[in-house]
Structures are given as C-alpha cells and as structure tokens.
Amino acid sequence: MRAFYVFLFSLLIVLDILAQNTIRGRIINAQQEPLELALIYVKNDSLQVGTTTDQKGNYILSDVPPGSYTIKFSYTGYETVSRSIKLYSDTVLNVTLTGDIFQLEALEITGNRLNDNAPFRYSNISGKSLRKENLGQDLPVLLQNSTSLVFSSDAGNGIGYTSMRIRGSDQSRINVTINGVPVNDAESQGVFWVNMPDLVSSADNIQIQRGVGASTNGAGAFGGTVSINTNQFRINPYTQASLSMGSFGTLKSSLRFGTGLMNQKFTIDGSYSIIKSDGFIDRASSELQGLYLSAAKISDRSVIRFQVISGKETTYQAWNGVPQDRFYNNDQNLLNHYFRNQGVLYLTREDSLNLFNADQRYNYYTYKNQVDDYRQTQSQLVWSQKFKNDITAKSTFFYTFGTGYFEQYRYQDELENYGFRNVTDEKGQIINAANIIRRRWLRNHFFGYIGDITGKIGSKAVWSGGLHASRYIGGHFGHIIDTDPAIISQIYNDYYRNNGYKNDFSLFLRAEHQIAPNLSYYADAQFRSLTYDISGTDNDLRSVIVTENYHFFNPKFGLNYGLGKNGFLIASVAVARKEPSRSDFLDHAGQGPVPEPEVLTDYEFAYKHATKTWNIETGLFYMDYKNQLVLNGNLNDVGSPLRINVPSSYRLGWETEFRFKIHEKADVSGNITYSKNVIHNFRETLYDYTNGFNVLEIEHGNTPISFSPQIVSGIQASFLLWKNLEVVWASRYISKQHMDNTGQKSRSIPSYHYHNVRLSWKRFLPVLKETEISISIQNLLNRKFYSNGYTYSYIYNEQVTENFVYPQAGINLLIGIQCTL
C-alpha cells in the first residue's frame, strides 16, 4: 500500500510538470512598430517571472503552471497594460501599447498649435501623407490641395522659388514656424522655401490655420499659419533611400536614417537630400541640398533635443516673368511691347533675339551666372519637462544663420549708380557707363528664446502661457565683381552697405474652460513689442535711417458648443496687428509718409461634424482690415512687390471641407472657398510722361483685392487596389484673380484648373522591409495657364499697361522609388 501512495504522488508530480504551459505573443505600438526589449511580467501569489521581447517584438514564457495570473506589459514611456488571465493551456497574447512614447505629444507643446476644441479654422496634415507626394517639389506644391490655398512657382515646375497664398494673403502674411520657431524673415517677412529643400522628409506633421488663429511667434498671421513639427522619432532603427526623376531634368536623391531608441534613452535621426532640375522656364535651373540632424535624450518625463536644419540653394533667376503677349504668342502686341521697352528692358541684340525666338518658357535673363546663391542653417536646442502637478514646460533656444547673394549682369550701367564719376579709360577719356557684374549680399543672424508652459485647473480648465524674445541682425551689401577691363583697376568693388536690427518680444496667456456640458470658451491675449532700425547706404546709394518702435495688443476669444454626439459649432473673434516690412520703409523713403501698421479683426463661425466614416466643416469668415498694405502691381529692382496702405478693406467668405470614406479602400475629400475681397474707395496713381511728368489720381470706388480669387476649390479621390496599388486623382480650380487693385479685366489672371494623378505600389521584400514605387503625373490634361504675375501702367499719349506672368508647366511626370531597410 505504501508503494502505491508513493507511485500516486510521483504520478501527480509528473502530471503537474507536464501541465506547464506557454504564454507567447507580440508587442507593438500604435504605428505597428515592434517594441524591442519591452518587459513582460507575470505574477500571482506563488509565482513571479518575466521576460523581454526580441527585435521583432516577440516574447515567450515557457513552463508556466496553470493558475490565475496578472500579466503586465510595459515599455518606458508607454502606458503600462495589465491583463488578467486564467491559464490552463498554451496561450497567445498580443498587445498594442498606446500613447506616444514618453507622451511626447504632450511634452512637445507649441504655443501656436490648436487642439481639437479650439474655435478656429485649421487642418492637420501628417508627414507620412505628404511624403507619399514628395518626389522633389517644394512644400507649397505638396500642400496645394489644402483649403483656400493657391501656389505658384517661378520656374513653373514646383522646384526652386515657390510661394503660396491662403485666403488671398501672400507669404509675408502667413506665419510659418518650425517647432514654434519663426521661419519668416524678420525684415521682409517672407518665407523662402528654396532655403529648406526637402523639408517634408523631416516633418512629422503640419497644421495649417486659416485666418488669425492662435497667438504666434514672429510676424503676425493675417492669412494663416503653417506650423511644422519635426520632433519625430521612431522606436526601431531604420534606413530609407529614395530616388526620383522626371520631366525638365529633375533628379532627387535622399537618404533618411535613425538609430531607433538606444538604451531606452537616446535617439539620433537624420536626412540628406540633393535635388536638381532644369525648370520648365528656360534656364530656371535649381541645385538644392538639404540636411537634417536631430539628437535627443529621453526620460520618463523629459526630452532634451538638439536639431539642425540646413539648406543650400543655387537657383537661376526667373524673377522677371514672361510678357503676357509672349505667353499668348500675340505677335503684333508683342512687337508693340518691344518698341515701348526698347532701350529700357531690351538693350542688346541678344535681348531682342531672346524675346522673339522664345515661347511661353521665355526667360529675360541670358547671363550664364544670373543666379541666387544662399545657405541657411537653423539650430534648435529644446528642453521639455512634465512635472507631477500636471504642468508641462518647454524651453527652446534657437539660432538661424544665413548668407548668400544674387549675381546680376548689367549692360552698360551708369557708373554713377555705383558712386563713381570721372572714370577714365587707358586713353584718358571719361567713361560714364560700363558692363557690370555685381553681387548683392545678405548675411543675417537670428537668435532668441521661446518658452511655453501649460497646466490644468481641475478637470475642466486648461491654461497656458508663453514668451518669445529674439534679435535679428541683417547685413546688406553689394560687390562689383567684374567690369570692362579698361576700367577695372579704377573702381572699388564694394558700393553699398547697410544693416538692419530688429528686437522682438511677446507674451501671451491663454485659457480654455468647459463652463457647461456642451459649452467651452477660449480666451487668448498677446502683447508684442518690437524695435526696428536700419542705417547705412542702400543699393541706390541713398543714405537710409529708419528707427521704429511698435507695441501691439492682440486679444482673441471664442466659443465651442457641442451639438449631439459628433457635431459642434464654433465662433471666434481675433485681433492681429502687424508692422510694415523692410521694403515698405525703403521703397517709400522720400516718397511719402511712413507706412502704418496693419490691423485685422477676424470673425469666424463654423459647424463641424465628424464620424468614423465622414466629416465635414463649413462656415463663414469675415476679415476686417484697417490700413491693410496691398499690392499696387509693380515690382522693385529685386522682384519684391510694392505695397501701399488702404484705410479700409475686408474679406467675406464661406469655406467648406469634407471627407467621405465610401469604402474601406476608397475615400473622397475636397474643399471649396467662395469669398468676396474688397478695398473701399481705391485710388490709383498714374504717371503721365507725355509732356514732362504729371501725376494723375484715379478714383475706382470699391475694387477687388489683388490676387484674391473668388473661388478656390478642389476634390481628391483615392483608391487602394489589388496588391497595395494606390491610385489618387486630384483636381483643382482657381477663379480669376486681379494683378492690381483696379479691378480691370485687362490686368487679371484668367481662371484655370488642372488635374494630377499619382500611382503608388508597395512591395514587402525579404531583404527590404518595404519598397514603394510612385508615379506622379502633373497637369494631366496639359492645361496652359499662369498662376502669378504683375502689372504696371503709365501714360504716354495714351494709357499703357504692361503685364508679366509666370507660366506653369504643362503635362509632366515624376517617377520615384523608396526602399526601407
């Protein structure tokens, strides 16, 4: 009997051993990335075991006795997940850890970003979706389907000098930031995308605000805000190589890489791109290089990051545009234009042959090195910290350095324009003019500090605040690098120099409070103080002295009212004040009063509704301007538009954007803006050269604001077909625009529309994680149009109007391949 009990006891032990079970599975994040070295911890009253995941996120726990267990899955910075199971057999347990690692989205606060409840109009665009389109063209082209946005390209194919307008407002009124740091040039207030080639490769997401929006750093937003965030990183190491080529000799090659998270503390990311293109316009070539480097140290509640964004561009100038009659091949009118401008624009036989032998791709410049050559490097040091009392703070130190020039050939230019008189040749004869090659330089430093802080009051109120302090130093100077050999030894090559200094300081406070179950308010107040000084000699040899001080107060208030489960109404009013730009001061020096600051009061009212399968946003805006600086249609000698104050003007419009998911593999999206853009009682100034010089004032009454189309609309459809083949079709329509503020049809850009198609095919190969081949066909129906231009008029016996336009390319093709290792 004793032997029987011994046998039975031994059998139970063996059966218990044989009953040991296995728990296995895979741990990933919301982006479907496997999490390596994630911790799995199994616990009950009698057992505590653990393991970690391998490179593919897989784990296995063997020999686990039957029983009830609590299993915890954790990865530093992610929310820990607990699962309770009763284990009686082998079990597969896969887990997705949610939340951004280290809750970086909360840590990377940016004062000018809007959240879901903000009562303003905005759109969020992921970097991933933009990179699908990224075959070498600049960011304005990649954003072309956005609501109320119109883009243009000097070279005609979206590479080189590009620009965009939002609600008819140009780049100087669109506040652009990278991680909250201003990108707009402090003096011109413009944005030069050509200085940041292939920026999309480094962008994590972009938010476009229309209207005034939230308080911003830098120049005020009168048309919108483009907030670019590059604070991205990935858990696992990666390498991506891409190559694209296409029409007009376009070639782009780029390399992206990242170390992934090293020791759960450090990460390094970077990219390098080279883009070359001949351009659609003759000789409008571009040679661009873009570099991005980022290094971060991460802990549970803080991030320290240093990043550099550097760009180098050499772009052949296409600033002058194409005479409108050259674009339309109107021979008689072109001949009349030629005779009117002979000896002014057309000085040599080569100039004449260039004009009459060209087509719509005409480029005024023929000198082989008529280029813009510039390098810009942005450096940022960011520290973000989340404290235990629900307060998050972020400090950003930044420094942007830029240096470069544009080179010009000047045929028989007057030497007195360069400060030289009584210059003699080898024979002792006085020379008044010479062929000049000159370079106009800009060398600038922009540095400062941005601080943001946010916190909660209970569960229904959020507050935030911030400050911005910066200093800009801009050196402007010109060199003569070559001239006629007979006089080169008699002149000095530095002919003008001046410096601009701008100090900018701003503070803002913001509160968001839910005051009822369906009602919340938003209040924002910004104070901005700045000083601007210019001293020295300008390029026309005038002595310039500018000293200006401004103090602006910009309040904003809005309401958000919920309607049912998925809809809500928003209403807001926001005030923005903005100083004139450098050219406004210099172009008016000695020619009238100093331009006044602009004031905008922006009223927004909209309805939003969103579900899993469709969303729509529709509403009205009314932008009321006081002393708006508007284009008068002409350009100065470096291609910048001239502007004048008008006492009263407004934009009244209706915007709608929508998206419908009609199938799990198909969706349709689109937008339409209809607006009325009016200047009250516009007065045109004309110069009469018939008999001497007379100034005429013409009253036009209420007129349309220049470059403000009544209708901007687009629609886009995407389909995911067999074997990961995506097809995207997009169409865009822009109604007529006026090139000046007189409202005359003869000075307008006709309406135009175009269609683009993109095909993308993904394959997952054994050696490569992912390979994607893309084909992009632009302007599929080969429409002939121009999207930008300028005009000026004068009187000589009769009124003469000269129109110059910027043609865009007909049908063209880009093909790219991207491989992920």
Residue pairs with C-beta under 8 A, 6 or more apart in sequence:
16 65
19 65
19 66
20 62
20 63
20 64
20 65
21 63
21 64
21 65
21 66
21 87
21 88
21 89
21 90
21 91
22 60
22 61
22 62
22 63
22 64
22 90
22 91
23 42
23 60
23 61
23 64
23 71
23 87
23 90
23 91
23 93
24 58
24 59
24 60
24 61
24 90
24 91
24 92
24 93
25 58
25 59
25 92
25 93
25 94
25 95
26 34
26 53
26 56
26 57
26 58
26 59
26 94
26 95
27 34
27 35
27 38
27 40
27 53
27 57
27 59
27 73
27 75
27 94
27 95
27 96
27 97
28 34
28 35
28 57
28 94
28 95
28 96
28 97
29 35
29 78
29 96
29 97
29 98
29 101
29 235
30 96
30 97
30 98
30 99
31 234
33 234
33 235
33 236
34 53
34 55
34 56
34 57
34 58
34 235
34 236
35 53
35 57
35 75
35 78
35 97
35 235
36 53
36 54
36 55
36 56
36 57
36 235
36 236
36 260
37 52
37 53
37 75
37 264
38 52
38 53
38 57
38 59
38 73
38 74
38 75
38 97
39 50
39 51
39 52
39 72
39 73
39 74
39 75
40 50
40 51
40 52
40 53
40 59
40 61
40 71
40 72
40 73
41 48
41 49
41 50
41 71
41 72
41 74
42 48
42 49
42 50
42 61
42 64
42 69
42 70
42 71
43 69
43 70
43 71
43 72
44 67
44 68
44 69
44 70
46 67
47 64
47 65
47 67
47 69
49 61
49 64
51 59
51 60
51 61
52 59
53 59
55 236
64 87
65 87
66 87
66 88
67 86
67 87
68 84
68 85
68 86
68 87
69 84
69 85
69 86
69 87
70 82
70 83
70 84
71 82
71 83
71 84
71 85
71 93
72 80
72 81
72 82
72 83
73 80
73 81
73 82
73 83
73 95
73 97
74 80
74 81
75 97
75 101
76 101
76 102
76 264
76 300
77 100
77 101
77 102
77 103
77 264
77 298
77 300
78 97
78 98
78 99
78 101
79 97
79 98
79 99
81 95
81 97
83 93
83 95
85 91
85 93
100 106
101 235
101 261
101 298
102 298
102 299
102 300
102 301
102 303
103 386
104 231
104 303
104 384
106 386
106 392
107 301
107 302
107 303
107 384
107 385
107 386
107 392
107 394
108 179
108 229
108 231
108 303
108 382
108 384
108 394
109 384
109 392
109 394
109 452
109 454
109 464
110 177
110 179
110 180
110 227
110 229
110 394
110 452
111 180
111 214
111 215
111 216
111 217
111 450
111 452
111 464
111 466
111 508
112 175
112 177
112 180
112 209
112 213
112 214
112 215
112 216
112 217
112 225
112 227
113 207
113 214
113 227
114 120
114 122
114 207
114 209
114 213
114 214
115 512
117 512
117 520
117 522
117 560
118 214
118 512
118 522
118 558
118 560
119 522
119 558
119 559
119 560
119 570
119 571
119 572
119 604
120 209
120 210
120 211
120 212
120 213
120 214
120 558
120 570
120 572
120 574
120 604
121 147
121 209
121 210
121 211
121 604
121 606
121 617
121 619
121 621
121 655
122 207
122 208
122 209
122 210
122 213
123 146
123 147
123 207
123 208
123 657
124 205
124 206
124 207
125 143
125 146
125 205
125 206
125 207
125 208
126 204
126 205
127 200
127 203
127 204
127 205
127 206
127 232
130 142
130 143
130 200
130 203
130 206
131 200
131 201
132 726
132 758
132 760
132 774
133 142
133 758
133 776
134 142
134 198
134 200
134 201
135 244
135 246
135 252
135 774
135 776
135 814
135 815
135 816
136 159
136 198
136 244
136 246
136 250
136 251
136 252
136 275
136 277
136 814
137 157
137 158
137 159
137 162
137 814
138 153
138 158
138 159
138 160
138 162
138 193
138 194
138 197
139 162
139 193
139 196
139 199
139 200
140 149
140 151
140 152
140 153
140 158
140 162
140 163
140 164
140 193
141 151
141 153
141 158
141 162
142 200
143 149
143 151
143 164
143 206
143 208
143 226
144 151
144 164
144 714
144 732
145 671
145 714
145 716
145 730
145 732
146 208
146 671
147 208
147 210
147 655
147 657
147 671
147 673
147 712
148 166
148 167
148 210
148 224
148 653
148 655
148 671
148 673
148 712
149 164
149 165
149 166
149 208
149 712
150 164
150 165
150 709
150 712
150 734
150 787
151 158
151 162
151 163
151 164
151 165
151 787
152 162
152 163
152 164
152 787
152 788
152 806
152 808
153 159
153 160
153 161
153 162
153 787
153 806
153 808
154 160
154 161
154 162
154 281
154 284
154 318
154 319
154 806
155 161
155 277
155 279
155 280
155 281
155 284
155 285
155 286
155 315
155 318
156 279
156 280
156 281
156 284
156 318
156 361
156 806
156 807
156 808
156 809
157 247
157 248
157 250
157 277
157 279
157 280
157 778
157 808
157 809
157 812
158 778
159 250
159 275
159 277
159 279
159 286
159 288
160 194
160 277
160 279
160 284
160 285
160 286
160 288
160 313
160 315
160 318
161 192
161 193
161 194
161 315
161 318
161 319
161 372
162 193
162 194
163 170
163 171
163 191
163 193
163 788
164 171
164 174
165 171
165 174
165 223
165 707
166 174
166 208
166 210
166 223
166 224
167 210
167 211
167 223
167 224
167 621
167 623
167 651
167 653
167 673
167 675
167 708
168 223
168 651
168 675
168 677
168 705
168 707
168 708
168 709
169 222
169 223
169 224
170 223
170 641
170 707
171 184
171 190
171 191
172 184
172 188
172 189
172 190
172 219
172 581
173 189
173 220
173 221
173 222
173 223
173 224
173 578
174 184
174 191
174 221
174 222
174 223
174 224
174 225
174 226
175 182
175 184
175 216
175 218
175 219
175 220
175 221
175 224
175 225
175 226
176 182
176 183
176 184
176 191
176 225
176 226
176 227
176 228
177 183
177 216
177 217
177 218
177 225
177 226
177 227
177 228
178 228
178 229
178 230
178 309
178 378
178 380
179 228
179 229
179 230
179 231
179 307
179 380
179 382
179 396
180 217
180 227
180 396
180 450
180 452
181 217
181 378
181 380
181 396
181 398
181 400
181 450
182 216
182 217
182 218
182 219
182 446
182 470
183 191
183 196
183 218
183 228
183 378
184 190
184 191
184 218
184 219
185 191
185 192
185 444
186 218
186 219
186 444
186 446
186 470
186 472
186 474
186 502
186 504
187 472
187 474
187 500
187 502
187 581
187 582
188 581
188 582
188 583
188 640
189 219
189 581
190 581
192 374
192 376
193 199
194 286
194 288
194 311
194 313
194 315
194 372
194 374
195 311
195 313
195 374
195 375
195 376
195 402
196 290
196 309
196 311
196 376
197 273
197 275
197 288
197 289
197 290
197 311
197 312
197 313
198 252
198 254
198 271
198 273
198 275
198 288
198 290
199 228
199 290
199 309
201 254
201 256
201 271
201 273
201 290
201 292
202 230
202 232
202 271
202 292
202 294
202 309
203 228
203 229
203 230
203 232
204 229
204 230
204 231
204 232
205 229
206 226
206 227
206 228
206 229
207 225
207 226
207 227
207 229
208 224
208 225
208 226
208 227
209 221
209 224
209 225
209 226
209 227
210 223
210 224
210 621
210 655
211 221
211 223
211 224
211 574
211 602
211 604
211 621
211 623
212 220
212 221
212 222
212 554
212 556
212 574
212 575
212 576
212 600
212 602
213 221
213 224
213 225
213 574
214 225
214 510
214 524
214 556
215 466
215 506
215 508
215 510
215 524
215 525
215 526
215 554
215 556
216 225
217 450
217 468
217 470
217 506
218 468
218 470
218 504
219 578
219 579
220 528
220 552
220 554
220 576
220 577
220 578
220 600
221 576
222 576
222 578
222 598
222 600
222 623
230 292
230 294
230 307
230 309
231 305
231 382
232 269
233 258
233 261
233 267
233 269
233 294
233 296
234 258
234 260
234 267
234 269
235 260
235 261
236 260
236 261
237 258
237 259
237 260
238 256
238 257
238 258
238 260
238 769
238 820
238 821
239 255
239 256
239 257
239 258
239 820
239 821
240 255
240 256
240 257
240 818
240 819
240 820
240 821
241 254
241 255
241 256
241 818
241 819
241 821
242 252
242 253
242 254
242 255
242 256
242 816
242 817
242 818
242 819
243 252
243 253
243 816
243 817
244 250
244 251
244 252
244 253
244 774
244 814
244 815
244 816
244 817
245 251
245 252
245 814
245 815
245 816
246 776
246 812
246 813
246 814
246 815
247 809
247 812
247 813
247 814
248 277
248 278
248 279
248 280
248 809
248 812
249 276
249 277
249 278
249 285
250 275
250 276
250 277
250 278
250 814
251 274
251 275
251 276
251 277
252 273
252 274
252 275
252 276
252 816
253 273
253 274
254 271
254 272
254 273
254 274
254 290
255 271
255 272
255 273
256 269
256 270
256 271
257 269
257 270
257 271
258 267
258 268
258 269
258 270
259 266
259 267
259 268
259 269
260 267
261 267
261 298
262 268
264 298
265 297
265 298
265 299
266 295
266 296
266 297
266 298
267 294
267 295
267 296
267 298
268 293
268 294
268 295
268 296
269 292
269 293
269 294
270 291
270 292
270 293
270 294
271 290
271 291
271 292
272 289
272 290
272 291
272 292
273 288
273 289
273 290
273 291
274 288
274 289
275 286
275 287
275 288
275 289
275 290
276 285
276 286
276 287
276 288
277 285
277 286
278 284
278 285
279 285
279 286
279 316
279 318
280 361
280 807
280 808
280 809
280 812
281 318
281 322
281 361
281 362
281 363
281 807
282 358
282 361
282 362
282 363
283 316
283 318
283 363
283 365
283 366
283 370
284 315
284 316
284 317
284 318
284 363
285 315
285 316
286 313
286 314
286 315
286 316
287 313
287 314
287 315
288 311
288 312
288 313
288 314
288 315
289 311
289 312
289 313
290 309
290 310
290 311
291 308
291 309
291 310
291 311
292 307
292 308
292 309
292 310
293 307
293 308
294 305
294 306
294 307
294 308
295 305
295 306
295 307
296 303
296 304
296 305
296 306
297 303
297 304
297 305
301 385
301 386
301 387
302 383
302 384
302 385
302 386
303 382
303 383
303 384
304 381
304 382
304 383
304 384
305 380
305 381
305 382
305 383
305 384
306 379
306 380
306 381
306 382
307 379
307 380
307 382
308 377
308 378
308 379
308 380
309 377
309 378
310 375
310 376
310 377
310 378
311 375
311 376
311 377
312 374
312 375
313 372
313 373
313 374
313 375
314 371
314 372
314 373
315 371
315 372
315 373
316 363
316 365
316 370
316 371
316 372
317 365
317 370
317 371
317 372
317 406
318 363
318 365
318 806
319 635
319 638
319 639
320 363
320 364
320 365
320 639
320 804
321 364
321 788
321 789
321 790
321 804
321 805
321 806
322 360
322 361
322 362
322 363
322 786
322 804
322 805
322 806
322 807
323 334
323 337
323 355
323 362
323 802
323 803
323 804
324 789
324 803
324 804
324 805
325 333
325 334
325 337
326 334
326 355
326 358
326 359
326 360
326 362
327 360
327 786
327 805
327 807
329 359
329 360
334 355
334 356
337 802
338 346
338 352
338 355
338 356
340 796
340 800
340 802
341 802
345 351
345 364
346 352
346 355
347 411
347 412
348 411
350 366
351 366
354 362
354 363
354 364
354 366
355 362
360 784
360 807
361 807
365 409
367 408
367 409
367 437
369 407
369 409
370 407
370 408
370 409
371 406
371 407
372 404
372 405
372 406
373 404
373 405
373 406
373 407
374 402
374 403
374 404
374 405
374 442
375 402
375 403
375 404
376 400
376 401
376 402
376 404
377 400
377 401
377 402
378 398
378 399
378 400
379 398
379 399
379 400
380 396
380 397
380 398
381 396
381 397
381 398
382 394
382 395
382 396
382 397
383 394
383 395
384 392
384 393
384 394
384 395
385 392
385 393
385 394
386 392
387 393
389 455
390 455
390 456
391 453
391 454
391 455
392 453
392 454
392 455
393 451
393 452
393 453
393 454
394 451
394 452
394 453
395 449
395 450
395 451
396 449
396 450
396 451
396 452
397 448
397 449
398 446
398 447
398 448
398 449
398 450
399 445
399 446
399 447
400 444
400 445
400 446
400 447
401 444
401 445
401 446
402 442
402 443
402 444
402 446
403 441
403 442
403 443
403 444
404 441
404 442
405 439
405 440
405 441
405 442
405 479
406 439
406 440
406 638
407 437
407 438
407 439
407 481
408 437
408 438
408 439
408 440
409 435
409 436
409 437
410 435
410 436
410 437
410 438
411 435
412 433
412 434
412 435
413 433
413 434
413 435
413 436
414 432
414 433
415 421
415 423
415 431
415 432
415 433
415 434
415 491
416 432
417 540
417 541
418 436
418 480
418 491
418 495
418 541
419 495
419 541
420 490
420 491
422 430
423 430
423 431
423 432
423 434
423 487
423 490
423 491
424 430
424 431
424 487
424 490
425 431
425 486
425 487
426 486
431 484
431 486
431 487
434 483
434 484
434 487
435 483
435 484
436 480
436 482
436 483
437 480
437 481
437 482
437 483
438 478
438 479
438 480
438 481
438 495
439 478
439 479
439 481
440 476
440 477
440 478
440 539
440 638
441 475
441 476
441 477
441 478
441 479
442 474
442 475
442 476
443 474
443 475
443 477
444 472
444 473
444 474
444 475
445 471
445 472
445 473
445 474
446 470
446 471
446 472
446 473
447 470
447 471
448 468
448 469
448 470
448 471
448 504
449 467
449 468
449 469
449 470
450 466
450 467
450 468
451 466
451 467
451 468
452 464
452 465
452 466
453 464
453 465
453 466
454 462
454 463
454 464
454 465
455 462
455 463
455 464
456 462
456 463
457 463
460 513
460 514
460 515
461 511
461 512
461 513
461 514
462 511
462 512
462 513
463 509
463 510
463 511
463 512
464 509
464 510
464 511
465 507
465 508
465 509
465 510
466 507
466 508
467 505
467 506
467 507
467 508
468 504
468 505
468 506
469 504
469 505
470 503
470 504
470 505
471 501
471 502
471 503
471 504
472 500
472 501
472 502
472 503
472 504
473 499
473 500
473 501
474 499
474 500
474 501
474 502
475 497
475 499
476 496
476 497
476 498
476 499
476 500
476 536
476 538
476 539
477 494
477 496
477 497
477 498
478 494
478 495
478 496
478 497
478 539
479 493
479 494
479 495
480 491
480 492
480 493
480 494
480 495
481 493
482 488
483 491
495 541
496 536
496 537
496 538
496 539
496 541
497 536
497 537
498 534
498 535
498 536
498 537
498 538
498 544
499 534
499 535
499 536
500 532
500 533
500 534
500 582
501 531
501 532
501 533
501 534
502 530
502 531
502 532
502 533
503 530
503 531
504 528
504 529
504 530
505 528
505 529
505 530
506 526
506 527
506 528
506 529
507 526
507 527
507 528
508 524
508 525
508 526
508 527
509 524
509 525
510 522
510 523
510 524
510 525
511 522
511 523
511 524
512 520
512 521
512 522
512 523
513 520
513 521
514 520
515 521
517 562
518 561
518 562
518 563
518 568
519 559
519 560
519 561
519 562
520 559
520 560
521 557
521 558
521 559
521 560
522 556
522 557
522 558
522 559
522 560
522 572
523 555
523 556
523 557
524 555
524 556
524 557
524 574
525 553
525 554
525 555
525 556
526 552
526 553
526 554
526 555
526 556
527 551
527 552
527 553
527 554
528 550
528 551
528 552
528 553
528 554
528 577
529 549
529 550
529 551
529 552
530 549
530 550
530 579
531 547
531 548
531 549
531 550
532 546
532 547
532 548
532 549
532 550
532 579
533 546
533 547
533 548
534 544
534 545
534 546
534 582
534 585
534 586
535 544
535 545
535 546
536 543
536 544
537 543
537 544
538 544
538 586
538 589
539 637
542 589
542 590
544 586
544 589
546 585
546 586
546 589
548 579
548 585
548 594
550 577
550 579
550 597
552 577
552 578
552 597
553 575
553 577
554 574
554 575
554 576
554 577
555 574
555 575
556 572
556 573
556 574
556 575
557 572
557 573
557 574
558 570
558 571
558 572
558 573
558 574
558 604
559 569
559 570
559 571
559 572
560 568
560 569
560 570
561 568
561 569
561 570
562 568
563 569
563 607
566 609
566 610
566 611
567 607
567 608
567 609
567 610
568 607
568 608
568 609
569 605
569 606
569 607
569 608
570 604
570 605
570 606
570 607
570 608
570 619
571 604
571 605
571 606
572 602
572 603
572 604
573 601
573 602
573 603
573 604
574 601
574 602
574 604
575 599
575 600
575 601
575 602
576 599
576 600
576 602
577 597
577 598
577 599
577 600
578 597
578 598
578 600
579 597
580 594
580 595
580 596
580 597
580 598
580 629
583 636
583 640
583 642
583 643
584 595
584 629
584 643
585 594
585 595
587 636
587 642
588 594
588 595
595 629
595 643
595 644
595 645
596 627
596 645
597 627
598 625
598 626
598 627
598 628
598 629
598 645
599 625
599 626
599 627
600 623
600 624
600 625
600 626
600 628
601 623
601 624
602 621
602 622
602 623
602 624
603 621
603 622
603 623
603 624
604 619
604 620
604 621
605 619
605 620
605 621
606 617
606 618
606 619
606 620
606 655
607 617
607 618
607 619
608 615
608 616
608 617
609 615
609 616
609 617
610 616
612 661
613 660
613 661
614 658
614 659
614 660
614 661
615 658
615 659
616 656
616 657
616 658
616 659
617 655
617 656
617 657
617 658
618 654
618 655
618 656
618 657
619 654
619 655
619 656
620 652
620 653
620 654
620 655
621 651
621 652
621 653
621 654
621 655
622 650
622 651
622 652
622 653
623 650
623 651
623 652
624 650
625 646
625 648
625 649
625 650
625 651
626 647
626 648
627 645
627 646
627 647
628 645
628 646
628 649
628 679
629 643
629 644
629 645
630 643
630 644
630 646
630 649
630 679
630 705
630 706
630 741
631 641
631 642
631 643
631 706
631 707
631 739
631 740
631 741
632 641
632 642
632 643
632 644
632 685
632 740
632 741
633 641
633 642
633 706
633 739
633 740
633 741
633 747
633 790
633 791
633 792
633 793
634 641
634 642
634 790
634 791
634 792
635 641
635 642
635 790
636 642
641 790
646 679
646 680
646 682
646 741
647 680
647 681
648 679
648 680
648 681
649 677
649 678
649 679
649 680
649 705
650 677
650 678
651 675
651 676
651 677
651 678
651 705
651 708
652 675
652 676
652 677
652 678
653 673
653 674
653 675
653 676
653 677
654 673
654 674
654 675
655 671
655 672
655 673
656 671
656 672
656 673
657 669
657 670
657 671
658 669
658 670
658 671
659 667
659 668
659 669
660 667
660 668
660 669
661 667
662 668
665 719
665 720
665 721
666 717
666 718
666 719
666 720
667 717
667 718
668 715
668 716
668 717
669 715
669 716
669 717
670 713
670 714
670 715
670 716
671 712
671 713
671 714
672 711
672 712
672 713
672 714
673 711
673 712
673 713
674 710
674 711
675 708
675 709
675 710
676 710
677 704
677 705
677 708
677 710
678 702
678 703
678 704
678 705
679 702
679 703
679 704
679 705
679 741
680 702
681 699
681 700
681 701
681 702
682 699
682 700
682 701
682 702
682 703
682 741
682 742
682 743
683 697
683 698
683 699
683 700
684 697
684 698
684 700
684 740
684 741
684 742
685 695
685 696
685 697
685 698
686 695
686 696
686 697
686 698
686 793
686 794
686 795
686 799
687 693
687 694
687 695
687 696
687 794
687 795
688 694
688 695
688 696
688 794
688 795
688 796
689 794
689 795
689 796
690 795
690 796
690 797
696 795
698 742
700 741
700 742
700 743
703 738
703 741
703 742
703 743
704 738
704 741
704 743
705 738
705 741
706 737
706 738
706 739
706 740
706 741
707 737
707 738
707 739
707 788
708 737
708 738
709 734
709 735
709 736
709 737
709 751
710 735
710 736
711 733
711 734
711 735
711 751
712 733
712 734
712 735
713 732
713 733
714 730
714 731
714 732
714 733
715 730
715 731
716 728
716 729
716 730
716 731
717 728
717 729
717 730
718 726
718 727
718 728
718 729
719 726
719 727
719 728
720 726
721 727
723 761
724 761
724 762
724 763
725 759
725 760
725 761
726 758
726 759
726 760
726 761
726 762
727 757
727 758
727 759
728 757
728 758
728 759
728 760
729 755
729 756
729 757
730 755
730 756
730 757
730 758
731 753
731 754
731 755
731 756
732 753
732 754
732 755
732 756
733 751
733 752
733 753
734 751
734 752
734 753
734 787
735 751
736 748
736 749
736 750
736 751
737 748
737 749
738 744
738 747
738 748
738 749
739 747
739 748
739 749
739 789
739 790
739 791
739 803
740 747
740 791
746 801
746 803
747 791
747 793
747 801
747 803
749 786
749 787
749 788
749 789
749 805
750 785
752 783
752 785
752 786
752 787
753 783
754 778
754 779
754 780
754 781
754 783
754 785
755 779
755 780
755 781
756 776
756 777
756 778
756 779
756 780
757 776
757 777
757 780
758 774
758 775
758 776
758 777
759 774
759 775
760 772
760 773
760 774
760 775
761 772
761 773
761 774
762 770
762 771
762 772
763 770
763 771
763 772
763 773
764 770
764 771
765 771
768 819
768 820
768 821
769 820
769 821
770 819
770 820
771 817
771 818
771 819
771 820
772 817
772 818
773 815
773 816
773 817
774 814
774 815
774 816
774 817
774 818
775 813
775 814
775 815
776 813
776 814
776 815
776 816
777 811
777 812
777 813
778 809
778 811
778 812
778 813
778 814
779 808
779 809
779 810
779 811
779 812
780 811
781 811
782 810
782 811
783 810
784 807
784 810
785 807
785 808
786 805
786 806
786 807
786 808
787 806
787 808
788 805
788 806
789 803
789 804
789 805
789 806
790 803
790 804
791 801
791 802
791 803
791 804
792 801
792 802
793 799
793 800
793 801
793 802
794 800
